């Protein structure tokens, strides 16, 4: 009797390392029947592999784009922010944490974890800083640049969804450590940290004494900066997963930190003579930490019902020391400014999901979430010193101050979807709801001095200390017995939504999805701020938005798709933008505007896709966006030329462009291959600016005076974006391999901010980024060596006005070399 063993490699989208043994087939009476003993079907691929993600993209009715964990590992990408920039049409604005997608920035995008929105960790931004999400706990990152009614209606650029890992397959435990050095930081023996900063692990909080500031010295930390002992970045993490019957568990915990030093210039110039309003040489010291823990539980009740629970705790800190030396118009002299700013954020995301198959044709999905965020600036400080006689400036309390704030954001949210499959079409109806309660408190303790006294810029504590308390007067901008009652704003946002989608199979090759979403939006805001004399204010706004959408896919053949998409969406102004309070910085001050209202967006995409082989793709996309009443930040007519605010600045604006994406194995031989994945995006934009009379009417008399132009570019739209990755893979056994990837990115020139009062526009200059990464896997051991930012480009913003081109900001981040190793049990 003959025996035959079959090894079949099968692609499973949702399995990882699964082995299924077929029942032994017994010989019957049919002649020549052969017994097949031990048929083994091996599915060795994961959700995060390129092949699976591209296969999903090929079959989907909607236009989707995914960046998987396997690709990110090859490139040495460690955080979600960098991961998103590897997708076509995306860029990260340096220094702000903002992601721009197809030229549209923070307010136009949305961030979700497993499909549920998550809060921002910064009162100035809508989206959480994606740098704090580590790719080790991510299965893939979804970038939906084309709208469908399942997505939130507040959509302009993209919806960014982070999908956390869920364990399947064999149990494992993995531990990893790593370190890196920044070549322009590591030898800085005087790398500056703040005494009141978060500390090495990022958990330390400073405070002040809430006594009588005219009798009690209120500060508990020093004004002097201290030196870091070893400014080397480090990384340590553990992860693991196991399955216990119907229950699967995945867990991750990690800590990492990073030091970065840079020096450069910051300035602000008028148009008439190129006269500097502010012009500084700046030294920057930045220290960041991230502590993350995630657990993902999956319970398979039976083949038709499953429940998942995800809990993700993230604690991050960000400390920045800036030392300015130069001219400021505020006091019309050269000054030295020491500025210390630190932020600590705790975010706890909890999610419960259910998926149910109800009979042969019905499916139900639901989710509940509760997010809690607490973000603090527990001790920001600033000193301003005359550069000629070294006297502390006493003209304004804001010149020498300490500042404390706290942001609390609690959000309850959920959704429920019901799907019915018919013979020729599918219907999905759903509900989304979210209720956000946000409160922001802030206290400033400004200082004035009874007499002028020279100080050592590096030893402020020699003069400002508890022993000299009688020489100082303090101002919190409150009065009487309310001296330490913080100023505040609150926002309560309620969004209730319903939608319906119909997928029509018009033929075997032609599918059309038509749908619509209705959003009811209720925003209630209150505030009290020194701006406007410290009076309290409030404003309530309600909006109703009807959002139709069309997605059509025509399969030319088994390897080619043609897609067309059209939709209407909107963009809400963010809480910080609609509250008329001030955010003060050294080179500019930003004020909210309570008169802002939503923009309406119209989106159009046409896309061709070719899938030559498994894991390969070539696609070309033409897209356009038309925005009514777009929102933008700009300087405005005020006594302080560097003051900025937000307007519905234009009547309309448009962006059109083209994207190219290409992934292919270029050459294979023996156990080796050379492969590439690349993308490029070309964009053009324009907006029609509103005249002064219209702006004054909409904004209680507040206006922006442009430089004679009636049309201009849209903020953030780069002319060209490109990512080119070339990789080499050598695999000499099942468990042993090496990957070497070189990654190049080009980020083109874009408008940073519109200049008003004839000061000229600000442009973010083009830059090139080059990284290289080597990953070696030796059975249970993985070794990584990475070199980042090898070109070390200048991050430069130029101000262009009638007198010429001037530097608004210019610095480099430094080349970085890192090493990491992990062991898998």
KOLLORO-890157 format. One record per residue (C-alpha): x, y, z; residue in three letters. Coordinates in steps of 0.05 Angstrom, whole numbers, padded with zeros to 5 digits, always signed. Example, Ala and Ser with C-alpha at 12.3 -4.5 7.8 and 13.67 -1.06 7.14 Angstrom:
<atoms>
+00246-00090+00156ALA+00273-00021+00143SER
</atoms>
This chain:
<atoms>
+00000+00000+00000UNK+00027+00069-00020UNK+00026+00129+00026UNK+00029+00200+00003UNK+00040+00262+00046UNK+00016+00328+00018UNK+00044+00395+00042UNK-00001+00451+00017UNK+00016+00524+00028UNK-00050+00560+00036UNK-00062+00634+00047UNK-00107+00647+00106UNK-00125+00720+00122UNK-00140+00707+00195UNK-00094+00650+00214UNK-00022+00650+00238UNK+00020+00587+00239UNK-00042+00543+00241UNK-00035+00469+00224UNK-00098+00429+00206UNK-00094+00354+00202UNK-00144+00320+00157UNK-00178+00256+00178UNK-00147+00193+00150UNK-00185+00170+00088UNK-00199+00095+00091UNK-00192+00051+00030UNK-00259+00029+00001UNK-00280-00020-00053UNK-00263+00024-00111UNK-00204-00004-00148UNK-00138+00033-00145UNK-00164+00079-00090UNK-00104+00103-00050UNK-00102+00121+00022UNK-00079+00192+00039UNK-00050+00191+00108UNK-00036+00256+00144UNK-00056+00312+00096UNK-00024+00374+00126UNK-00049+00444+00108UNK-00001+00498+00132UNK-00021+00571+00136UNK+00041+00610+00154UNK+00020+00680+00138UNK-00006+00735+00183UNK-00056+00792+00177UNK+00002+00842+00174UNK+00038+00812+00114UNK+00039+00850+00049UNK+00006+00793+00011UNK-00054+00790+00057UNK-00063+00866+00059UNK-00058+00873-00016UNK-00107+00815-00025UNK-00156+00851+00020UNK-00146+00915-00019UNK-00160+00878-00084UNK-00226+00849-00060UNK-00254+00909-00022UNK-00310+00951-00051UNK-00281+01013-00017UNK-00214+01043-00033UNK-00168+01022+00024UNK-00094+01025+00039UNK-00057+00987+00093UNK+00013+00988+00122UNK+00028+00921+00154UNK+00071+00899+00213UNK+00117+00857+00169UNK+00134+00915+00123UNK+00145+00961+00183UNK+00192+00910+00216UNK+00234+00907+00153UNK+00241+00982+00151UNK+00258+00988+00225UNK+00197+01031+00238UNK+00181+01034+00312UNK+00121+01081+00318UNK+00055+01092+00283UNK+00070+01164+00262UNK+00130+01142+00220UNK+00090+01082+00195UNK+00035+01127+00167UNK+00086+01168+00128UNK+00105+01105+00089UNK+00036+01106+00056UNK+00027+01148-00007UNK+00007+01221-00001UNK+00026+01229+00073UNK+00076+01271+00111UNK+00090+01289+00183UNK+00099+01362+00201UNK+00162+01366+00242UNK+00156+01395+00311UNK+00080+01390+00316UNK+00063+01316+00312UNK+00012+01331+00258UNK+00001+01283+00200UNK-00017+01313+00133UNK-00054+01269+00083UNK-00061+01294+00012UNK-00041+01362+00038UNK-00094+01365+00093UNK-00071+01371+00165UNK-00093+01354+00235UNK-00164+01383+00234UNK-00181+01345+00170UNK-00161+01276+00195UNK-00186+01227+00247UNK-00152+01173+00289UNK-00183+01109+00314UNK-00160+01046+00350UNK-00196+00984+00324UNK-00248+01030+00292UNK-00266+01071+00354UNK-00242+01144+00360UNK-00188+01161+00411UNK-00175+01229+00442UNK-00118+01278+00429UNK-00064+01285+00482UNK-00054+01359+00465UNK-00106+01415+00474UNK-00081+01447+00410UNK-00093+01386+00366UNK-00151+01341+00344UNK-00110+01277+00337UNK-00067+01240+00386UNK+00008+01240+00372UNK+00018+01175+00334UNK+00090+01171+00357UNK+00066+01143+00424UNK+00037+01081+00391UNK+00090+01027+00383UNK+00088+00983+00321UNK+00104+00921+00363UNK+00032+00920+00387UNK+00002+00937+00318UNK-00022+00886+00267UNK-00030+00938+00213UNK-00048+01011+00203UNK-00106+01028+00158UNK-00107+01093+00119UNK-00175+01107+00089UNK-00166+01167+00043UNK-00233+01156+00008UNK-00297+01165+00048UNK-00352+01114+00060UNK-00411+01124+00107UNK-00383+01076+00160UNK-00329+01128+00174UNK-00339+01189+00217UNK-00368+01247+00178UNK-00314+01295+00204UNK-00268+01274+00147UNK-00225+01311+00098UNK-00157+01280+00089UNK-00161+01210+00118UNK-00185+01164+00174UNK-00125+01131+00207UNK-00142+01066+00242UNK-00092+01028+00285UNK-00110+00954+00289UNK-00080+00921+00351UNK-00051+00851+00350UNK-00094+00791+00367UNK-00059+00726+00383UNK-00067+00663+00343UNK-00024+00601+00335UNK+00028+00576+00384UNK+00040+00609+00451UNK+00102+00652+00456UNK+00138+00702+00500UNK+00187+00754+00473UNK+00234+00803+00507UNK+00272+00858+00473UNK+00323+00913+00489UNK+00355+00966+00447UNK+00393+01031+00448UNK+00411+01087+00399UNK+00452+01149+00397UNK+00441+01215+00361UNK+00506+01238+00329UNK+00494+01312+00346UNK+00469+01296+00416UNK+00510+01240+00447UNK+00572+01283+00464UNK+00531+01339+00495UNK+00555+01332+00567UNK+00513+01392+00585UNK+00448+01366+00554UNK+00395+01407+00591UNK+00336+01380+00631UNK+00286+01417+00674UNK+00288+01408+00749UNK+00212+01407+00749UNK+00211+01358+00691UNK+00180+01289+00688UNK+00244+01252+00706UNK+00278+01193+00671UNK+00215+01150+00666UNK+00168+01209+00654UNK+00122+01203+00715UNK+00147+01259+00760UNK+00100+01318+00770UNK+00118+01387+00797UNK+00069+01432+00833UNK+00064+01500+00866UNK+00043+01523+00936UNK-00027+01553+00934UNK-00017+01601+00991UNK-00014+01676+00989UNK+00037+01692+00934UNK+00053+01758+00966UNK+00076+01723+01030UNK+00096+01653+01010UNK+00147+01634+00956UNK+00102+01590+00912UNK+00152+01548+00873UNK+00176+01479+00894UNK+00228+01468+00839UNK+00289+01504+00814UNK+00294+01554+00757UNK+00363+01528+00736UNK+00368+01473+00685UNK+00406+01410+00703UNK+00450+01365+00660UNK+00432+01295+00636UNK+00485+01244+00655UNK+00481+01198+00593UNK+00439+01225+00535UNK+00432+01157+00502UNK+00364+01132+00479UNK+00340+01064+00505UNK+00284+01015+00492UNK+00258+00955+00530UNK+00196+00914+00518UNK+00161+00848+00529UNK+00104+00815+00491UNK+00070+00749+00488UNK+00008+00710+00469UNK-00027+00645+00485UNK-00092+00609+00471UNK-00132+00573+00525UNK-00188+00536+00491UNK-00235+00589+00465UNK-00196+00647+00497UNK-00137+00681+00463UNK-00092+00731+00499UNK-00041+00780+00471UNK-00002+00827+00516UNK+00051+00880+00505UNK+00089+00926+00553UNK+00147+00972+00537UNK+00187+01033+00555UNK+00231+01076+00511UNK+00262+01145+00514UNK+00298+01191+00465UNK+00346+01251+00471UNK+00353+01302+00415UNK+00395+01365+00411UNK+00392+01417+00356UNK+00412+01488+00344UNK+00388+01538+00292UNK+00348+01601+00283UNK+00277+01627+00292UNK+00252+01693+00267UNK+00194+01737+00244UNK+00203+01794+00194UNK+00161+01852+00166UNK+00152+01861+00091UNK+00171+01934+00083UNK+00246+01933+00099UNK+00256+01861+00121UNK+00259+01889+00192UNK+00261+01834+00245UNK+00203+01832+00293UNK+00237+01773+00327UNK+00304+01742+00307UNK+00337+01689+00352UNK+00393+01638+00353UNK+00363+01578+00388UNK+00389+01517+00423UNK+00338+01460+00433UNK+00342+01402+00481UNK+00286+01351+00476UNK+00275+01289+00520UNK+00216+01242+00509UNK+00191+01179+00544UNK+00137+01129+00528UNK+00109+01074+00573UNK+00057+01030+00540UNK+00017+00969+00561UNK-00036+00934+00520UNK-00078+00871+00529UNK-00123+00842+00476UNK-00171+00786+00495UNK-00211+00746+00444UNK-00265+00697+00465UNK-00296+00653+00411UNK-00363+00631+00439UNK-00376+00587+00378UNK-00367+00590+00303UNK-00419+00645+00298UNK-00404+00690+00357UNK-00341+00724+00383UNK-00325+00778+00434UNK-00261+00818+00439UNK-00235+00865+00494UNK-00177+00913+00486UNK-00147+00956+00540UNK-00089+01002+00523UNK-00054+01047+00574UNK-00003+01098+00548UNK+00038+01145+00590UNK+00083+01194+00553UNK+00125+01254+00571UNK+00157+01307+00528UNK+00206+01357+00556UNK+00236+01414+00515UNK+00288+01465+00536UNK+00299+01524+00489UNK+00352+01577+00499UNK+00340+01639+00456UNK+00391+01694+00442UNK+00371+01752+00397UNK+00325+01810+00383UNK+00251+01818+00402UNK+00206+01877+00386UNK+00168+01866+00452UNK+00223+01905+00489UNK+00262+01930+00429UNK+00328+01901+00449UNK+00371+01838+00448UNK+00351+01788+00501UNK+00368+01719+00528UNK+00306+01676+00540UNK+00307+01610+00578UNK+00244+01569+00564UNK+00228+01502+00595UNK+00166+01465+00575UNK+00145+01395+00596UNK+00082+01354+00585UNK+00060+01287+00614UNK+00000+01249+00588UNK-00037+01187+00611UNK-00086+01156+00563UNK-00129+01095+00580UNK-00169+01065+00523UNK-00220+01010+00537UNK-00259+00975+00482UNK-00309+00917+00479UNK-00329+00887+00412UNK-00378+00834+00389UNK-00387+00799+00321UNK-00446+00753+00309UNK-00470+00712+00250UNK-00546+00709+00254UNK-00567+00653+00208UNK-00543+00646+00137UNK-00552+00718+00114UNK-00551+00764+00174UNK-00490+00792+00211UNK-00485+00839+00270UNK-00426+00879+00297UNK-00425+00924+00358UNK-00374+00961+00400UNK-00371+01001+00464UNK-00313+01045+00486UNK-00293+01090+00543UNK-00231+01133+00537UNK-00199+01172+00594UNK-00144+01222+00581UNK-00105+01266+00629UNK-00052+01312+00601UNK-00012+01362+00642UNK+00039+01416+00634UNK+00058+01414+00707UNK+00114+01466+00707UNK+00130+01509+00646UNK+00179+01565+00660UNK+00209+01625+00624UNK+00260+01679+00641UNK+00276+01739+00598UNK+00343+01774+00608UNK+00373+01837+00577UNK+00431+01812+00535UNK+00473+01875+00549UNK+00468+01886+00624UNK+00439+01817+00644UNK+00381+01848+00682UNK+00317+01807+00688UNK+00264+01845+00649UNK+00208+01869+00693UNK+00162+01904+00644UNK+00112+01848+00638UNK+00096+01790+00684UNK+00096+01742+00625UNK+00171+01754+00614UNK+00186+01715+00677UNK+00133+01665+00695UNK+00114+01593+00711UNK+00053+01561+00680UNK+00012+01500+00701UNK-00045+01467+00662UNK-00086+01403+00660UNK-00130+01374+00606UNK-00182+01321+00623UNK-00220+01287+00567UNK-00271+01231+00579UNK-00307+01201+00520UNK-00363+01149+00517UNK-00374+01120+00448UNK-00401+01060+00410UNK-00431+01033+00347UNK-00478+00979+00322UNK-00480+00952+00251UNK-00529+00902+00220UNK-00514+00869+00153UNK-00562+00830+00108UNK-00536+00791+00047UNK-00583+00781-00012UNK-00570+00744-00076UNK-00547+00805-00116UNK-00535+00858-00063UNK-00517+00871+00009UNK-00548+00922+00057UNK-00512+00951+00118UNK-00547+00998+00167UNK-00513+01026+00228UNK-00511+01074+00286UNK-00452+01113+00315UNK-00452+01154+00379UNK-00401+01191+00419UNK-00404+01239+00477UNK-00342+01278+00496UNK-00332+01318+00560UNK-00268+01359+00559UNK-00242+01408+00611UNK-00178+01449+00608UNK-00151+01488+00668UNK-00091+01534+00669UNK-00055+01578+00719UNK+00001+01628+00704UNK+00044+01657+00759UNK+00080+01717+00730UNK+00135+01755+00767UNK+00156+01828+00773UNK+00214+01856+00812UNK+00219+01915+00859UNK+00287+01934+00832UNK+00332+01917+00773UNK+00383+01864+00789UNK+00435+01832+00743UNK+00433+01755+00741UNK+00474+01699+00713UNK+00431+01669+00656UNK+00455+01599+00678UNK+00440+01612+00752UNK+00372+01644+00758UNK+00364+01610+00827UNK+00419+01656+00852UNK+00368+01712+00851UNK+00298+01681+00847UNK+00293+01640+00910UNK+00253+01635+00975UNK+00302+01679+01013UNK+00290+01737+00965UNK+00215+01729+00965UNK+00203+01799+00992UNK+00235+01828+00929UNK+00183+01798+00883UNK+00110+01812+00866UNK+00068+01758+00833UNK+00010+01760+00785UNK-00038+01703+00769UNK-00084+01749+00729UNK-00139+01734+00779UNK-00161+01781+00835UNK-00176+01780+00909UNK-00186+01712+00941UNK-00187+01678+00872UNK-00112+01684+00860UNK-00102+01610+00848UNK-00169+01591+00818UNK-00150+01569+00747UNK-00176+01598+00683UNK-00211+01545+00643UNK-00252+01522+00584UNK-00301+01464+00578UNK-00329+01431+00516UNK-00385+01380+00515UNK-00392+01350+00446UNK-00448+01302+00428UNK-00450+01269+00359UNK-00506+01221+00340UNK-00503+01187+00272UNK-00540+01138+00229UNK-00520+01109+00161UNK-00541+01060+00107UNK-00499+01026+00053UNK-00522+00983-00005UNK-00472+00941-00045UNK-00502+00926-00113UNK-00472+00870-00155UNK-00492+00896-00223UNK-00451+00840-00256UNK-00397+00792-00238UNK-00346+00847-00248UNK-00383+00911-00230UNK-00401+00929-00158UNK-00431+00996-00137UNK-00437+01018-00065UNK-00486+01075-00051UNK-00499+01102+00017UNK-00509+01162+00062UNK-00496+01184+00133UNK-00533+01234+00177UNK-00496+01269+00234UNK-00528+01310+00289UNK-00475+01352+00324UNK-00485+01390+00389UNK-00426+01430+00418UNK-00431+01467+00484UNK-00372+01509+00506UNK-00356+01554+00565UNK-00292+01592+00583UNK-00257+01641+00628UNK-00190+01672+00608UNK-00149+01735+00621UNK-00163+01754+00549UNK-00223+01802+00551UNK-00213+01821+00623UNK-00224+01751+00652UNK-00299+01751+00639UNK-00336+01685+00629UNK-00366+01666+00563UNK-00405+01610+00531UNK-00430+01588+00463UNK-00475+01531+00439UNK-00476+01506+00368UNK-00517+01452+00332UNK-00507+01426+00262UNK-00543+01374+00218UNK-00501+01342+00164UNK-00526+01297+00108UNK-00468+01260+00074UNK-00480+01220+00011UNK-00426+01173-00016UNK-00413+01130-00078UNK-00360+01076-00086UNK-00357+01035-00150UNK-00309+00980-00170UNK-00303+00949-00239UNK-00258+00887-00246UNK-00228+00892-00315UNK-00201+00821-00305UNK-00176+00779-00247UNK-00115+00824-00239UNK-00142+00894-00252UNK-00192+00940-00219UNK-00220+01007-00238UNK-00251+01048-00181UNK-00292+01112-00176UNK-00311+01147-00111UNK-00350+01210-00094UNK-00372+01236-00026UNK-00390+01297+00015UNK-00361+01306+00085UNK-00348+01363+00134UNK-00293+01390+00180UNK-00307+01415+00249UNK-00265+01470+00282UNK-00229+01440+00342UNK-00244+01456+00415UNK-00181+01498+00424UNK-00196+01537+00360UNK-00266+01559+00380UNK-00248+01581+00451UNK-00224+01653+00454UNK-00165+01641+00500UNK-00091+01653+00487UNK-00033+01604+00480UNK+00033+01642+00490UNK+00100+01621+00461UNK+00166+01658+00451UNK+00160+01674+00376UNK+00084+01676+00369UNK+00018+01677+00408UNK-00044+01640+00384UNK-00116+01659+00401UNK-00181+01621+00391UNK-00240+01648+00352UNK-00310+01632+00376UNK-00339+01651+00308UNK-00311+01592+00269UNK-00359+01544+00235UNK-00352+01477+00198UNK-00324+01470+00128UNK-00360+01427+00076UNK-00316+01380+00034UNK-00330+01347-00033UNK-00284+01289-00050UNK-00272+01254-00117UNK-00225+01195-00133UNK-00210+01154-00195UNK-00163+01095-00186UNK-00133+01039-00229UNK-00102+00978-00196UNK-00060+00921-00224UNK-00041+00859-00182UNK+00012+00822-00223UNK+00027+00769-00169UNK+00012+00755-00097UNK+00040+00812-00055UNK+00051+00858-00115UNK+00012+00919-00137UNK+00015+00977-00186UNK-00037+01032-00178UNK-00049+01102-00204UNK-00100+01149-00172UNK-00127+01217-00192UNK-00162+01255-00137UNK-00193+01322-00123UNK-00222+01359-00063UNK-00266+01421-00062UNK-00272+01455+00006UNK-00323+01509+00023UNK-00302+01559+00077UNK-00236+01525+00095UNK-00206+01539+00164UNK-00134+01563+00171UNK-00088+01594+00222UNK-00057+01661+00204UNK-00031+01726+00232UNK-00084+01780+00237UNK-00090+01855+00247UNK-00068+01870+00318UNK-00018+01913+00355UNK+00027+01851+00361UNK+00049+01831+00290UNK+00065+01759+00310UNK-00004+01744+00340UNK-00043+01690+00304UNK-00114+01664+00304UNK-00161+01621+00263UNK-00210+01642+00208UNK-00256+01611+00157UNK-00205+01645+00114UNK-00229+01631+00043UNK-00294+01625+00004UNK-00270+01561-00027UNK-00207+01520-00039UNK-00188+01460-00081UNK-00134+01407-00082UNK-00122+01360-00140UNK-00067+01311-00151UNK-00043+01242-00173UNK-00014+01183-00134UNK+00028+01124-00156UNK+00041+01061-00115UNK+00086+01003-00136UNK+00106+00940-00099UNK+00145+00885-00134UNK+00197+00831-00126UNK+00249+00856-00175UNK+00295+00795-00179UNK+00299+00727-00147UNK+00354+00675-00145UNK+00364+00614-00101UNK+00342+00636-00031UNK+00350+00711-00044UNK+00308+00766-00073UNK+00311+00841-00085UNK+00245+00877-00077UNK+00217+00948-00076UNK+00157+00986-00051UNK+00150+01058-00071UNK+00098+01113-00078UNK+00094+01184-00102UNK+00043+01240-00099UNK+00038+01304-00139UNK-00010+01358-00114UNK-00033+01428-00132UNK-00079+01474-00090UNK-00111+01542-00090UNK-00161+01580-00048UNK-00200+01644-00058UNK-00188+01689+00002UNK-00244+01728+00034UNK-00241+01804+00033UNK-00233+01846+00096UNK-00306+01866+00098UNK-00329+01794+00097UNK-00279+01772+00150UNK-00299+01831+00195UNK-00373+01813+00188UNK-00361+01740+00206UNK-00312+01752+00263UNK-00338+01810+00304UNK-00292+01860+00269UNK-00229+01819+00271UNK-00195+01818+00202UNK-00133+01793+00165UNK-00100+01840+00116UNK-00066+01802+00061UNK-00010+01826+00016UNK-00054+01845-00043UNK-00069+01774-00066UNK-00140+01748-00074UNK-00119+01675-00083UNK-00064+01633-00052UNK-00042+01562-00037UNK-00074+01519+00017UNK-00033+01507+00081UNK+00005+01441+00082UNK-00003+01419+00009UNK+00066+01397-00014UNK+00079+01397-00089UNK+00112+01328-00088UNK+00116+01271-00037UNK+00155+01207-00051UNK+00177+01144-00013UNK+00226+01095-00046UNK+00246+01031-00011UNK+00295+00980-00038UNK+00303+00915+00000UNK+00345+00851-00001UNK+00320+00787+00032UNK+00361+00723+00042UNK+00327+00664+00075UNK+00370+00602+00084UNK+00321+00562+00127UNK+00251+00566+00157UNK+00276+00603+00219UNK+00337+00641+00192UNK+00335+00703+00148UNK+00364+00772+00137UNK+00330+00835+00110UNK+00366+00898+00089UNK+00323+00958+00070UNK+00343+01027+00047UNK+00287+01079+00052UNK+00288+01147+00018UNK+00234+01200+00026UNK+00224+01267-00009UNK+00178+01319+00023UNK+00165+01377-00023UNK+00155+01451-00010UNK+00089+01471+00022UNK+00055+01532+00052UNK+00065+01533+00128UNK+00022+01594+00142UNK-00007+01654+00105UNK+00026+01719+00124UNK-00017+01781+00134UNK-00005+01855+00144UNK+00046+01850+00087UNK+00091+01805+00127UNK+00095+01752+00073UNK+00077+01678+00070UNK+00115+01623+00108UNK+00138+01562+00069UNK+00162+01494+00094UNK+00222+01479+00050UNK+00232+01413+00015UNK+00276+01360+00048UNK+00304+01291+00036UNK+00306+01235+00087UNK+00348+01171+00081UNK+00344+01112+00129UNK+00375+01042+00127UNK+00356+00981+00168UNK+00383+00910+00176UNK+00343+00855+00210UNK+00374+00787+00224UNK+00331+00729+00249UNK+00366+00668+00277UNK+00311+00621+00300UNK+00291+00652+00367UNK+00338+00712+00365UNK+00325+00775+00325UNK+00378+00829+00316UNK+00366+00898+00286UNK+00414+00953+00266UNK+00386+01018+00240UNK+00414+01083+00215UNK+00364+01141+00209UNK+00364+01211+00181UNK+00431+01198+00144UNK+00425+01261+00101UNK+00408+01302+00163UNK+00368+01354+00125UNK+00352+01424+00149UNK+00281+01432+00175UNK+00272+01501+00148UNK+00213+01549+00145UNK+00225+01611+00103UNK+00185+01676+00104UNK+00181+01707+00035UNK+00160+01780+00030UNK+00172+01842-00011UNK+00242+01852+00017UNK+00267+01782+00004UNK+00271+01713+00037UNK+00283+01707+00111UNK+00291+01648+00159UNK+00232+01636+00204UNK+00258+01569+00231UNK+00320+01528+00214UNK+00351+01468+00250UNK+00374+01396+00239UNK+00354+01335+00279UNK+00419+01295+00275UNK+00437+01227+00248UNK+00417+01168+00291UNK+00447+01098+00297UNK+00411+01044+00337UNK+00417+00971+00357UNK+00364+00924+00385UNK+00359+00851+00401UNK+00301+00806+00422UNK+00292+00734+00443UNK+00229+00694+00431UNK+00214+00636+00478UNK
</atoms>
